[in-house]
């Protein structure tokens, strides 16, 4: 009886995670869109202005913080998407075993939707992080050439 209780408890805990995972994914999509707006501003106005105002140490510190935010999205959003994929598959496969195809269909839809949303946010974060690395490296090189 003890192993059955622990399996049931684990199943219940896993089921409780789906809603927070979906909300976290939506948060990361919003954060990715927000970071896209900041990146556009950085590219066209912000980094050039910062290069004139800051020394190299301050520019490096600011660049690291902004790149880390993009890296955070890049790493965490796909993990949440995978969690959102796996969580509904357990009940969906159990429903398949009982012949309840509508429950399986819903579970598969949620699974695929969370995968796509997680990958979308991760891709946006990846692109922003790569661009920011290039932009801040170029700004740092320019700042060092001006001062050196």
Contact map, one row per residue, 1 for C-alpha under 8 A:
1111100000000000000000000000000000000000000000000000000000000000000000000000000000000000000000000000000000000000000000000000000000000000000000000000
1111110000000000000000000000000000000000000000000000000000000000000000000000000000000000000000000000000000000000000000000000000000000000000000000000
1111111000000000000000000000000000000000000000000000000000000000000000000000000000000000000000000000000000000000000000000000000000000000000000000000
1111111100000000000000000000000000000000000000000000000000000000000000000000000000000000000000000000000000000000000000000000000000000000000000000000
1111111110000000000000000000000000000000000000000000000000000000000000000000000000000000000000000000000000000000000000000000000000000000000000000000
0111111111000000000000000000000000000000000000000000000000000000000000000000000000000000000000000000000000000000000000000000000000000000000000000000
0011111111100000000000000000000000000000000000000000000000000000000000000000000000000000000000000000000000000000000000000000000000000000000000000000
0001111111110000000000000000000000000000000000000000000000000000000000000000000000000000000000000000000000000000000000000000000000000000000000000000
0000111111111000000000000000000000000000000000000000000000000000000000000000000000000000000000000000000000000000000000000000000000000000000000000000
0000011111111100000000000000000000000000000000000000000000000000000000000000000000000000000000000000000000000000000000000000000000000000000000000000
0000001111111110000000000000000000000000000000000000000000000000000000000000000000000000000000000000000000000000000000000000000000000000000000000000
0000000111111111000000000000000000000000000000000000000000000000000000000000000000000000000000000000000000000000000000000000000000000000000000000000
0000000011111111100000000000000000000000000000000000000000000000000000000000000000000000000000000000000000000000000000000000000000000000000000000000
0000000001111111110000000000000000000000000000000000000000000000000000000000000000000010000000000000000000000000000000000000000000000000000000000000
0000000000111111110000000000000000000000000000000000000000000000000000000000000000000011000000000000000000000000000000000000000000000000000000000000
0000000000011111111100000000000000000000000000000000000000000000000000000000000000000000000000000000000000000000000000000000000000000000000000000000
0000000000001111111110000000000000000000000000000000000000000000000000000000000000000010000000000000000000000000000000000000000000000000000000000000
0000000000000111111111000000000000000000000000000000000000000000000000000000000000110011000000000000000000000000000000000000000000000000000000000000
0000000000000001111111100000000000000000000000000000000000000000000000000000000000000000000000000000000000000000000000000000000000000000000000000000
0000000000000001111111110000000000000000000000000000000000000000000000000000000000000000000000000000000000000000000000000000000000000000000000000000
0000000000000000111111111000000000000000000000000000000000000000000000000000000110110000000000000000000000000000000000000000000000000000000000000000
0000000000000000011111111100000000000000000000000000000000000000000000000000000000010000000000000000000000000000010000000000000000000000000000000000
0000000000000000001111111110000000000000000000000000000000000000000000000000000000000000000000000000000000000000000000000000000000000000000000000000
0000000000000000000111111111000000000000000000000000000000000000000000000000000100000000000000000000000000000000000000000000000000000000000000000000
0000000000000000000011111111100000000000000000000000000000000000000000000000100110000000000000000000000000000000010011000000000000000000000000000000
0000000000000000000001111111110000000000000000000000000000000000000000000000000000000000000000000000000000000000000010000000000000000000000000000000
0000000000000000000000111111111000000000000000000000000000000000000000000000000000000000000000000000000000000000000000000000000000000000000000000000
0000000000000000000000011111111100000000000000000000000000000000000000001000100000000000000000000000000000000000000000001000000000000000000000000000
0000000000000000000000001111111110000000000000000000000000000000000000000000000000000000000000000000000000000000000011011000000000000000000000000000
0000000000000000000000000111111111000000000000000000000000000000000000000000000000000000000000000000000000000000000000000000000000000000000000000000
0000000000000000000000000011111111100000000000000000000000000000000000001000000000000000000000000000000000000000000000000000000000000000000000000000
0000000000000000000000000001111111110000000000000000000000000000000001001000000000000000000000000000000000000000000000001001100000000000000000000000
0000000000000000000000000000111111111000000000000000000000000000000000000000000000000000000000000000000000000000000000000000000000000000000000000000
0000000000000000000000000000011111111100000000000000000000000000000000000000000000000000000000000000000000000000000000000000000000000000000000000000
0000000000000000000000000000001111111110000000000000000000000000000001000000000000000000000000000000000000000000000000000000100100000000000000000000
0000000000000000000000000000000111111111000000000000000000000000000000000000000000000000000000000000000000000000000000000001000100000000000000000000
0000000000000000000000000000000011111111100000000000000000000000000000000000000000000000000000000000000000000000000000000000000000000000000000000000
0000000000000000000000000000000001111111110000000000000000000000000000000000000000000000000000000000000000000000000000000000000000000000000000000000
0000000000000000000000000000000000111111111000000000000000000000000000000000000000000000000000000000000000000000000000000000000100010000000000000000
0000000000000000000000000000000000011111111100000000000000000000000000000000000000000000000000000000000000000000000000000000000000000000000000000000
0000000000000000000000000000000000001111111111000000000000000000000000000000000000000000000000000000000000000000000000000000000000000000000000000000
0000000000000000000000000000000000000111111111110000000000000000000000000000000000000000000000000000000000000000000000000000000000000000000000000000
0000000000000000000000000000000000000011111111100000000000000000000000000000000000000000000000000000000000000000000000000000000000000010000000000000
0000000000000000000000000000000000000001111111110000000000000000000000000000000000000000000000000000000000000000000000000000000000000000000000000000
0000000000000000000000000000000000000000111111111000000000000000000000000000000000000000000000000000000000000000000000000000000000000000000000000000
0000000000000000000000000000000000000000111111111100000000000000000000000000000000000000000000000000000000000000000000000000000000000000000000000000
0000000000000000000000000000000000000000011111111110000000000000000000000000000000000000000000000000000000000000000000000000000000000011001000000000
0000000000000000000000000000000000000000010111111111000000000000000000000000000000000000000000000000000000000000000000000000000000000000001000000000
0000000000000000000000000000000000000000000011111111100000000000000000000000000000000000000000000000000000000000000000000000000000000000000000000000
0000000000000000000000000000000000000000000001111111110000100000000000000000000000000000000000000000000000000000000000000000000000000000000000000000
0000000000000000000000000000000000000000000000111111111000100000000000000000000000000000000000000000000000000000000000000000000000000000001100100000
0000000000000000000000000000000000000000000000011111110000000000000000000000000000000000000000000000000000000000000000000000000000000000000000000000
0000000000000000000000000000000000000000000000001111111000000000000000000000000000000000000000000000000000000000000000000000000000000000000000000000
0000000000000000000000000000000000000000000000000111111111100000000000000000000000000000000000000000000000000000000000000000000000000000000000000000
0000000000000000000000000000000000000000000000000010111111100000000000000000000000000000000000000000000000000000000000000000000000000000000000100000
0000000000000000000000000000000000000000000000000000011111110000000000000000000000000000000000000000000000000000000000000000000000000000000100110000
0000000000000000000000000000000000000000000000000000011111111000000000000000000000000000000000000000000000000000000000000000000000000000000000000000
0000000000000000000000000000000000000000000000000000011111111100000000000000000000000000000000000000000000000000000000000000000000000000000000000000
0000000000000000000000000000000000000000000000000110011111111110000000000000000000000000000000000000000000000000000000000000000000000001000100000000
0000000000000000000000000000000000000000000000000000000111111111000000000000000000000000000000000000000000000000000000000000000000000001000100000000
0000000000000000000000000000000000000000000000000000000011111111100000000000000000000000000000000000000000000000000000000000000000000000000000000000
0000000000000000000000000000000000000000000000000000000001111111110000000000000000000000000000000000000000000000000000000000000000000000000000000000
0000000000000000000000000000000000000000000000000000000000111111111000000000000000000000000000000000000000000000000000000000000000011001000000000000
0000000000000000000000000000000000000000000000000000000000011111111100000000000000000000000000000000000000000000000000000000000000000000000000000000
0000000000000000000000000000000000000000000000000000000000001111111110000000000000000000000000000000000000000000000000000000000000000000000000000000
0000000000000000000000000000000000000000000000000000000000000111111111000000000000000000000000000000000000000000000000000000000000010000000000000000
0000000000000000000000000000000000000000000000000000000000000011111111100000000000000000000000000000000000000000000000000000000110011000000000000000
0000000000000000000000000000000000000000000000000000000000000001111111110000000000000000000000000000000000000000000000000000000010000000000000000000
0000000000000000000000000000000000000000000000000000000000000000111111111000000000000000000000000000000000000000000000000000000000000000000000000000
0000000000000000000000000000000100100000000000000000000000000000011111111100000000000000000000000000000000000000000000000000110110000000000000000000
0000000000000000000000000000000000000000000000000000000000000000001111111110000000000000000000000000000000000000000000000000110010000000000000000000
0000000000000000000000000000000000000000000000000000000000000000000111111111000000000000000000000000000000000000000000000000100000000000000000000000
0000000000000000000000000001001100000000000000000000000000000000000011111111100000000000000000000000000000000000000000001100110000000000000000000000
0000000000000000000000000000000000000000000000000000000000000000000001111111110000000000000000000000000000000000000000001111110000000000000000000000
0000000000000000000000000000000000000000000000000000000000000000000000111111111000000000000000000000000000000000000000000100000000000000000000000000
0000000000000000000000000000000000000000000000000000000000000000000000011111111100000000000000000000000000000000000000000100000000000000000000000000
0000000000000000000000001001000000000000000000000000000000000000000000001111111110000000000000000000000000000000000001101100000000000000000000000000
0000000000000000000000000000000000000000000000000000000000000000000000000111111111000000000000000000000000000000001001101100000000000000000000000000
0000000000000000000000000000000000000000000000000000000000000000000000000011111111100000000000000000000000000000000001000000000000000000000000000000
0000000000000000000010011000000000000000000000000000000000000000000000000001111111110000000000000000000000000000010001000000000000000000000000000000
0000000000000000000010001000000000000000000000000000000000000000000000000000111111111000000000000000000000000000011111100000000000000000000000000000
0000000000000000000000000000000000000000000000000000000000000000000000000000011111111100000000000000000000000000011001000000000000000000000000000000
0000000000000000010010000000000000000000000000000000000000000000000000000000001111111110000000000000000000000000000000000000000000000000000000000000
0000000000000000010011000000000000000000000000000000000000000000000000000000000111111111000000000000000000000110011000000000000000000000000000000000
0000000000000000000000000000000000000000000000000000000000000000000000000000000011111111100000000000000000000111011000000000000000000000000000000000
0000000000000000000000000000000000000000000000000000000000000000000000000000000001111111110000000000000000000010000000000000000000000000000000000000
0000000000000110110000000000000000000000000000000000000000000000000000000000000000111111111000000000000000000010000000000000000000000000000000000000
0000000000000010010000000000000000000000000000000000000000000000000000000000000000011111111100000000000000110110000000000000000000000000000000000000
0000000000000000000000000000000000000000000000000000000000000000000000000000000000001111111110000000000100110010000000000000000000000000000000000000
0000000000000000000000000000000000000000000000000000000000000000000000000000000000000111111111000000000000000000000000000000000000000000000000000000
0000000000000000000000000000000000000000000000000000000000000000000000000000000000000011111111100000000100100000000000000000000000000000000000000000
0000000000000000000000000000000000000000000000000000000000000000000000000000000000000001111111110000001111110000000000000000000000000000000000000000
0000000000000000000000000000000000000000000000000000000000000000000000000000000000000000111111111000000100000000000000000000000000000000000000000000
0000000000000000000000000000000000000000000000000000000000000000000000000000000000000000011111111100000000000000000000000000000000000000000000000000
0000000000000000000000000000000000000000000000000000000000000000000000000000000000000000001111111111101100000000000000000000000000000000000000000000
0000000000000000000000000000000000000000000000000000000000000000000000000000000000000000000111111111101100000000000000000000000000000000000000000000
0000000000000000000000000000000000000000000000000000000000000000000000000000000000000000000011111111000000000000000000000000000000000000000000000000
0000000000000000000000000000000000000000000000000000000000000000000000000000000000000000000001111111000000000000000000000000000000000000000000000000
0000000000000000000000000000000000000000000000000000000000000000000000000000000000000000000000111111100000000000000000000000000000000000000000000000
0000000000000000000000000000000000000000000000000000000000000000000000000000000000000000000000111111111100000000000000000000000000000000000000000000
0000000000000000000000000000000000000000000000000000000000000000000000000000000000000000000000110011111110000000000000000000000000000000000000000000
0000000000000000000000000000000000000000000000000000000000000000000000000000000000000000000000000001111111000000000000000000000000000000000000000000
0000000000000000000000000000000000000000000000000000000000000000000000000000000000000000000100110001111111100000000000000000000000000000000000000000
0000000000000000000000000000000000000000000000000000000000000000000000000000000000000000101110110001111111110000000000000000000000000000000000000000
0000000000000000000000000000000000000000000000000000000000000000000000000000000000000000000100000000111111111000000000000000000000000000000000000000
0000000000000000000000000000000000000000000000000000000000000000000000000000000000000000000100000000011111111100000000000000000000000000000000000000
0000000000000000000000000000000000000000000000000000000000000000000000000000000000000001101100000000001111111110000000000000000000000000000000000000
0000000000000000000000000000000000000000000000000000000000000000000000000000000000000001100100000000000111111111000000000000000000000000000000000000
0000000000000000000000000000000000000000000000000000000000000000000000000000000000000000000000000000000011111111100000000000000000000000000000000000
0000000000000000000000000000000000000000000000000000000000000000000000000000000000011001000000000000000001111111110000000000000000000000000000000000
0000000000000000000000000000000000000000000000000000000000000000000000000000000000011111100000000000000000111111111000000000000000000000000000000000
0000000000000000000000000000000000000000000000000000000000000000000000000000000000001000000000000000000000011111111100000000000000000000000000000000
0000000000000000000000000000000000000000000000000000000000000000000000000000000000000000000000000000000000001111111110000000000000000000000000000000
0000000000000000000001001000000000000000000000000000000000000000000000000000000111011000000000000000000000000111111111000000000000000000000000000000
0000000000000000000000000000000000000000000000000000000000000000000000000000010011011000000000000000000000000011111111100000000000000000000000000000
0000000000000000000000000000000000000000000000000000000000000000000000000000000010000000000000000000000000000001111111110000000000000000000000000000
0000000000000000000000001100100000000000000000000000000000000000000000000000000010000000000000000000000000000000111111111000000000000000000000000000
0000000000000000000000001000100000000000000000000000000000000000000000000000111111000000000000000000000000000000011111111100000000000000000000000000
0000000000000000000000000000000000000000000000000000000000000000000000000000110010000000000000000000000000000000001111111110000000000000000000000000
0000000000000000000000000000100000000000000000000000000000000000000000000000000000000000000000000000000000000000000111111111000000000000000000000000
0000000000000000000000000001100100000000000000000000000000000000000000001100110000000000000000000000000000000000000011111111100000000000000000000000
0000000000000000000000000000000000000000000000000000000000000000000000001111110000000000000000000000000000000000000001111111110000000000000000000000
0000000000000000000000000000000000000000000000000000000000000000000000000100000000000000000000000000000000000000000000111111111000000000000000000000
0000000000000000000000000000000100010000000000000000000000000000000000000100000000000000000000000000000000000000000000011111111100000000000000000000
0000000000000000000000000000000100100000000000000000000000000000000001111100000000000000000000000000000000000000000000001111111110000000000000000000
0000000000000000000000000000000000000000000000000000000000000000000001101100000000000000000000000000000000000000000000000111111111000000000000000000
0000000000000000000000000000000000000000000000000000000000000000000000000000000000000000000000000000000000000000000000000011111111100000000000000000
0000000000000000000000000000000000110010000000000000000000000000001001000000000000000000000000000000000000000000000000000001111111110000000000000000
0000000000000000000000000000000000000000000000000000000000000000001101100000000000000000000000000000000000000000000000000000111111111000000000000000
0000000000000000000000000000000000000000000000000000000000000000000000000000000000000000000000000000000000000000000000000000011111111100000000000000
0000000000000000000000000000000000000000000000000000000000000000000000000000000000000000000000000000000000000000000000000000001111111110000000000000
0000000000000000000000000000000000000010000000000000000000000010011000000000000000000000000000000000000000000000000000000000000111111111000000000000
0000000000000000000000000000000000000000000000000000000000000010001000000000000000000000000000000000000000000000000000000000000011111111100000000000
0000000000000000000000000000000000000000000000000000000000000000000000000000000000000000000000000000000000000000000000000000000001111111110000000000
0000000000000000000000000000000000000000001000100000000000000000000000000000000000000000000000000000000000000000000000000000000000111111111000000000
0000000000000000000000000000000000000000000000100000000000110010000000000000000000000000000000000000000000000000000000000000000000011111111100000000
0000000000000000000000000000000000000000000000000000000000000000000000000000000000000000000000000000000000000000000000000000000000001111111110000000
0000000000000000000000000000000000000000000000000000000000000000000000000000000000000000000000000000000000000000000000000000000000000111111111000000
0000000000000000000000000000000000000000000000110010000000000000000000000000000000000000000000000000000000000000000000000000000000000011111111100000
0000000000000000000000000000000000000000000000000010000100110000000000000000000000000000000000000000000000000000000000000000000000000001111111110000
0000000000000000000000000000000000000000000000000000000000000000000000000000000000000000000000000000000000000000000000000000000000000000111111111000
0000000000000000000000000000000000000000000000000000000000000000000000000000000000000000000000000000000000000000000000000000000000000000011111111100
0000000000000000000000000000000000000000000000000010001100000000000000000000000000000000000000000000000000000000000000000000000000000000001111111110
0000000000000000000000000000000000000000000000000000000100000000000000000000000000000000000000000000000000000000000000000000000000000000000111111111
0000000000000000000000000000000000000000000000000000000000000000000000000000000000000000000000000000000000000000000000000000000000000000000011111111
0000000000000000000000000000000000000000000000000000000000000000000000000000000000000000000000000000000000000000000000000000000000000000000001111111
0000000000000000000000000000000000000000000000000000000000000000000000000000000000000000000000000000000000000000000000000000000000000000000000111111
0000000000000000000000000000000000000000000000000000000000000000000000000000000000000000000000000000000000000000000000000000000000000000000000011111
